[in-house]
C-alpha cells in the first residue's frame, strides 16, 4: 500500500507503468473557473475507457470495474 490507502505496483511495476504512459498516454486541459462542471461532458464526448468516473455508460465500464476490483483484492494482502 502506498500513502493513505493507495496501492502501488512496486518499483518494477511503477517503471513499467510509467513507460507505458509515456508511449500511450495523452494529456489535455482546459482553462476555466469551474472545470469540474465540464469534466463529465468531456468524458462523455471522448472515448476514454480507462476512466470510470463519469463514464458508467461506456461499454468497457463493467469489465474494467471487475478487473480493478480483482486487482485491488489481490494486492491488499501483499
Chimera marker file (.cmm) of the C-alpha trace (Angstrom):
<marker_set name="trace">
<marker id="1" x="0.000" y="0.000" z="0.000" r="1" g="1" b="0" radius="0.5"/>
<marker id="2" x="1.154" y="3.485" z="-0.741" r="1" g="1" b="0" radius="0.5"/>
<marker id="3" x="0.099" y="6.645" z="1.023" r="1" g="1" b="0" radius="0.5"/>
<marker id="4" x="-3.341" y="6.823" z="2.639" r="1" g="1" b="0" radius="0.5"/>
<marker id="5" x="-4.898" y="3.744" z="1.093" r="1" g="1" b="0" radius="0.5"/>
<marker id="6" x="-3.369" y="3.943" z="-2.384" r="1" g="1" b="0" radius="0.5"/>
<marker id="7" x="-1.919" y="0.831" z="-3.966" r="1" g="1" b="0" radius="0.5"/>
<marker id="8" x="1.370" y="0.748" z="-5.856" r="1" g="1" b="0" radius="0.5"/>
<marker id="9" x="2.928" y="-1.659" z="-8.327" r="1" g="1" b="0" radius="0.5"/>
<marker id="10" x="6.326" y="-1.828" z="-6.627" r="1" g="1" b="0" radius="0.5"/>
<marker id="11" x="9.476" y="-0.357" z="-8.181" r="1" g="1" b="0" radius="0.5"/>
<marker id="12" x="9.488" y="-2.539" z="-11.311" r="1" g="1" b="0" radius="0.5"/>
<marker id="13" x="5.756" y="-2.196" z="-11.904" r="1" g="1" b="0" radius="0.5"/>
<marker id="14" x="5.801" y="1.582" z="-11.456" r="1" g="1" b="0" radius="0.5"/>
<marker id="15" x="8.620" y="1.871" z="-14.017" r="1" g="1" b="0" radius="0.5"/>
<marker id="16" x="6.697" y="-0.333" z="-16.454" r="1" g="1" b="0" radius="0.5"/>
<marker id="17" x="3.529" y="1.714" z="-15.967" r="1" g="1" b="0" radius="0.5"/>
<marker id="18" x="5.459" y="4.968" z="-16.439" r="1" g="1" b="0" radius="0.5"/>
<marker id="19" x="6.962" y="3.671" z="-19.692" r="1" g="1" b="0" radius="0.5"/>
<marker id="20" x="3.525" y="2.612" z="-20.967" r="1" g="1" b="0" radius="0.5"/>
<marker id="21" x="2.035" y="6.012" z="-20.085" r="1" g="1" b="0" radius="0.5"/>
<marker id="22" x="4.921" y="7.821" z="-21.793" r="1" g="1" b="0" radius="0.5"/>
<marker id="23" x="4.184" y="5.915" z="-25.003" r="1" g="1" b="0" radius="0.5"/>
<marker id="24" x="0.382" y="5.767" z="-24.927" r="1" g="1" b="0" radius="0.5"/>
<marker id="25" x="-0.843" y="8.442" z="-22.530" r="1" g="1" b="0" radius="0.5"/>
<marker id="26" x="-2.332" y="11.691" z="-23.727" r="1" g="1" b="0" radius="0.5"/>
<marker id="27" x="-2.950" y="14.870" z="-21.787" r="1" g="1" b="0" radius="0.5"/>
<marker id="28" x="-5.333" y="17.684" z="-22.432" r="1" g="1" b="0" radius="0.5"/>
<marker id="29" x="-6.527" y="20.591" z="-20.358" r="1" g="1" b="0" radius="0.5"/>
<marker id="30" x="-8.926" y="23.448" z="-20.500" r="1" g="1" b="0" radius="0.5"/>
<marker id="31" x="-8.873" y="26.711" z="-18.581" r="1" g="1" b="0" radius="0.5"/>
<marker id="32" x="-11.962" y="27.778" z="-16.715" r="1" g="1" b="0" radius="0.5"/>
<marker id="33" x="-13.198" y="28.980" z="-13.373" r="1" g="1" b="0" radius="0.5"/>
<marker id="34" x="-15.086" y="25.733" z="-12.667" r="1" g="1" b="0" radius="0.5"/>
<marker id="35" x="-13.504" y="22.908" z="-14.720" r="1" g="1" b="0" radius="0.5"/>
<marker id="36" x="-15.313" y="20.229" z="-12.691" r="1" g="1" b="0" radius="0.5"/>
<marker id="37" x="-18.546" y="21.337" z="-14.351" r="1" g="1" b="0" radius="0.5"/>
<marker id="38" x="-17.281" y="20.422" z="-17.833" r="1" g="1" b="0" radius="0.5"/>
<marker id="39" x="-15.448" y="17.197" z="-16.948" r="1" g="1" b="0" radius="0.5"/>
<marker id="40" x="-18.491" y="14.871" z="-17.166" r="1" g="1" b="0" radius="0.5"/>
<marker id="41" x="-19.424" y="16.183" z="-20.621" r="1" g="1" b="0" radius="0.5"/>
<marker id="42" x="-15.820" y="15.988" z="-21.843" r="1" g="1" b="0" radius="0.5"/>
<marker id="43" x="-15.541" y="12.359" z="-20.722" r="1" g="1" b="0" radius="0.5"/>
<marker id="44" x="-18.899" y="11.504" z="-22.285" r="1" g="1" b="0" radius="0.5"/>
<marker id="45" x="-17.830" y="13.059" z="-25.597" r="1" g="1" b="0" radius="0.5"/>
<marker id="46" x="-14.477" y="11.240" z="-25.723" r="1" g="1" b="0" radius="0.5"/>
<marker id="47" x="-13.720" y="7.537" z="-25.839" r="1" g="1" b="0" radius="0.5"/>
<marker id="48" x="-11.848" y="7.151" z="-22.560" r="1" g="1" b="0" radius="0.5"/>
<marker id="49" x="-12.440" y="3.558" z="-21.440" r="1" g="1" b="0" radius="0.5"/>
<marker id="50" x="-9.974" y="3.668" z="-18.526" r="1" g="1" b="0" radius="0.5"/>
<marker id="51" x="-11.823" y="6.491" z="-16.788" r="1" g="1" b="0" radius="0.5"/>
<marker id="52" x="-14.576" y="5.041" z="-14.609" r="1" g="1" b="0" radius="0.5"/>
<marker id="53" x="-15.767" y="8.280" z="-13.068" r="1" g="1" b="0" radius="0.5"/>
<marker id="54" x="-18.487" y="9.998" z="-15.152" r="1" g="1" b="0" radius="0.5"/>
<marker id="55" x="-18.251" y="7.107" z="-17.603" r="1" g="1" b="0" radius="0.5"/>
<marker id="56" x="-20.769" y="4.489" z="-16.452" r="1" g="1" b="0" radius="0.5"/>
<marker id="57" x="-22.319" y="4.224" z="-19.933" r="1" g="1" b="0" radius="0.5"/>
<marker id="58" x="-19.072" y="3.143" z="-21.615" r="1" g="1" b="0" radius="0.5"/>
<marker id="59" x="-19.251" y="-0.477" z="-22.783" r="1" g="1" b="0" radius="0.5"/>
<marker id="60" x="-15.958" y="-1.311" z="-21.033" r="1" g="1" b="0" radius="0.5"/>
<marker id="61" x="-17.030" y="0.126" z="-17.651" r="1" g="1" b="0" radius="0.5"/>
<marker id="62" x="-18.373" y="-3.132" z="-16.131" r="1" g="1" b="0" radius="0.5"/>
<marker id="63" x="-15.355" y="-5.145" z="-17.269" r="1" g="1" b="0" radius="0.5"/>
<marker id="64" x="-12.841" y="-2.561" z="-16.067" r="1" g="1" b="0" radius="0.5"/>
<marker id="65" x="-14.656" y="-2.305" z="-12.732" r="1" g="1" b="0" radius="0.5"/>
<marker id="66" x="-14.413" y="-6.080" z="-12.340" r="1" g="1" b="0" radius="0.5"/>
<marker id="67" x="-10.715" y="-6.133" z="-13.305" r="1" g="1" b="0" radius="0.5"/>
<marker id="68" x="-9.846" y="-3.291" z="-10.926" r="1" g="1" b="0" radius="0.5"/>
<marker id="69" x="-11.754" y="-4.868" z="-8.034" r="1" g="1" b="0" radius="0.5"/>
<marker id="70" x="-9.929" y="-8.170" z="-8.578" r="1" g="1" b="0" radius="0.5"/>
<marker id="71" x="-6.554" y="-6.383" z="-8.745" r="1" g="1" b="0" radius="0.5"/>
<marker id="72" x="-7.249" y="-4.490" z="-5.527" r="1" g="1" b="0" radius="0.5"/>
<marker id="73" x="-8.349" y="-7.670" z="-3.762" r="1" g="1" b="0" radius="0.5"/>
<marker id="74" x="-5.168" y="-9.436" z="-4.908" r="1" g="1" b="0" radius="0.5"/>
<marker id="75" x="-2.905" y="-6.500" z="-3.955" r="1" g="1" b="0" radius="0.5"/>
<marker id="76" x="-4.247" y="-5.814" z="-0.455" r="1" g="1" b="0" radius="0.5"/>
<marker id="77" x="-2.757" y="-8.929" z="1.198" r="1" g="1" b="0" radius="0.5"/>
<marker id="78" x="0.635" y="-8.125" z="-0.322" r="1" g="1" b="0" radius="0.5"/>
<link id1="1" id2="2" r="1" g="1" b="0" radius="0.2"/>
<link id1="2" id2="3" r="1" g="1" b="0" radius="0.2"/>
<link id1="3" id2="4" r="1" g="1" b="0" radius="0.2"/>
<link id1="4" id2="5" r="1" g="1" b="0" radius="0.2"/>
<link id1="5" id2="6" r="1" g="1" b="0" radius="0.2"/>
<link id1="6" id2="7" r="1" g="1" b="0" radius="0.2"/>
<link id1="7" id2="8" r="1" g="1" b="0" radius="0.2"/>
<link id1="8" id2="9" r="1" g="1" b="0" radius="0.2"/>
<link id1="9" id2="10" r="1" g="1" b="0" radius="0.2"/>
<link id1="10" id2="11" r="1" g="1" b="0" radius="0.2"/>
<link id1="11" id2="12" r="1" g="1" b="0" radius="0.2"/>
<link id1="12" id2="13" r="1" g="1" b="0" radius="0.2"/>
<link id1="13" id2="14" r="1" g="1" b="0" radius="0.2"/>
<link id1="14" id2="15" r="1" g="1" b="0" radius="0.2"/>
<link id1="15" id2="16" r="1" g="1" b="0" radius="0.2"/>
<link id1="16" id2="17" r="1" g="1" b="0" radius="0.2"/>
<link id1="17" id2="18" r="1" g="1" b="0" radius="0.2"/>
<link id1="18" id2="19" r="1" g="1" b="0" radius="0.2"/>
<link id1="19" id2="20" r="1" g="1" b="0" radius="0.2"/>
<link id1="20" id2="21" r="1" g="1" b="0" radius="0.2"/>
<link id1="21" id2="22" r="1" g="1" b="0" radius="0.2"/>
<link id1="22" id2="23" r="1" g="1" b="0" radius="0.2"/>
<link id1="23" id2="24" r="1" g="1" b="0" radius="0.2"/>
<link id1="24" id2="25" r="1" g="1" b="0" radius="0.2"/>
<link id1="25" id2="26" r="1" g="1" b="0" radius="0.2"/>
<link id1="26" id2="27" r="1" g="1" b="0" radius="0.2"/>
<link id1="27" id2="28" r="1" g="1" b="0" radius="0.2"/>
<link id1="28" id2="29" r="1" g="1" b="0" radius="0.2"/>
<link id1="29" id2="30" r="1" g="1" b="0" radius="0.2"/>
<link id1="30" id2="31" r="1" g="1" b="0" radius="0.2"/>
<link id1="31" id2="32" r="1" g="1" b="0" radius="0.2"/>
<link id1="32" id2="33" r="1" g="1" b="0" radius="0.2"/>
<link id1="33" id2="34" r="1" g="1" b="0" radius="0.2"/>
<link id1="34" id2="35" r="1" g="1" b="0" radius="0.2"/>
<link id1="35" id2="36" r="1" g="1" b="0" radius="0.2"/>
<link id1="36" id2="37" r="1" g="1" b="0" radius="0.2"/>
<link id1="37" id2="38" r="1" g="1" b="0" radius="0.2"/>
<link id1="38" id2="39" r="1" g="1" b="0" radius="0.2"/>
<link id1="39" id2="40" r="1" g="1" b="0" radius="0.2"/>
<link id1="40" id2="41" r="1" g="1" b="0" radius="0.2"/>
<link id1="41" id2="42" r="1" g="1" b="0" radius="0.2"/>
<link id1="42" id2="43" r="1" g="1" b="0" radius="0.2"/>
<link id1="43" id2="44" r="1" g="1" b="0" radius="0.2"/>
<link id1="44" id2="45" r="1" g="1" b="0" radius="0.2"/>
<link id1="45" id2="46" r="1" g="1" b="0" radius="0.2"/>
<link id1="46" id2="47" r="1" g="1" b="0" radius="0.2"/>
<link id1="47" id2="48" r="1" g="1" b="0" radius="0.2"/>
<link id1="48" id2="49" r="1" g="1" b="0" radius="0.2"/>
<link id1="49" id2="50" r="1" g="1" b="0" radius="0.2"/>
<link id1="50" id2="51" r="1" g="1" b="0" radius="0.2"/>
<link id1="51" id2="52" r="1" g="1" b="0" radius="0.2"/>
<link id1="52" id2="53" r="1" g="1" b="0" radius="0.2"/>
<link id1="53" id2="54" r="1" g="1" b="0" radius="0.2"/>
<link id1="54" id2="55" r="1" g="1" b="0" radius="0.2"/>
<link id1="55" id2="56" r="1" g="1" b="0" radius="0.2"/>
<link id1="56" id2="57" r="1" g="1" b="0" radius="0.2"/>
<link id1="57" id2="58" r="1" g="1" b="0" radius="0.2"/>
<link id1="58" id2="59" r="1" g="1" b="0" radius="0.2"/>
<link id1="59" id2="60" r="1" g="1" b="0" radius="0.2"/>
<link id1="60" id2="61" r="1" g="1" b="0" radius="0.2"/>
<link id1="61" id2="62" r="1" g="1" b="0" radius="0.2"/>
<link id1="62" id2="63" r="1" g="1" b="0" radius="0.2"/>
<link id1="63" id2="64" r="1" g="1" b="0" radius="0.2"/>
<link id1="64" id2="65" r="1" g="1" b="0" radius="0.2"/>
<link id1="65" id2="66" r="1" g="1" b="0" radius="0.2"/>
<link id1="66" id2="67" r="1" g="1" b="0" radius="0.2"/>
<link id1="67" id2="68" r="1" g="1" b="0" radius="0.2"/>
<link id1="68" id2="69" r="1" g="1" b="0" radius="0.2"/>
<link id1="69" id2="70" r="1" g="1" b="0" radius="0.2"/>
<link id1="70" id2="71" r="1" g="1" b="0" radius="0.2"/>
<link id1="71" id2="72" r="1" g="1" b="0" radius="0.2"/>
<link id1="72" id2="73" r="1" g="1" b="0" radius="0.2"/>
<link id1="73" id2="74" r="1" g="1" b="0" radius="0.2"/>
<link id1="74" id2="75" r="1" g="1" b="0" radius="0.2"/>
<link id1="75" id2="76" r="1" g="1" b="0" radius="0.2"/>
<link id1="76" id2="77" r="1" g="1" b="0" radius="0.2"/>
<link id1="77" id2="78" r="1" g="1" b="0" radius="0.2"/>
</marker_set>
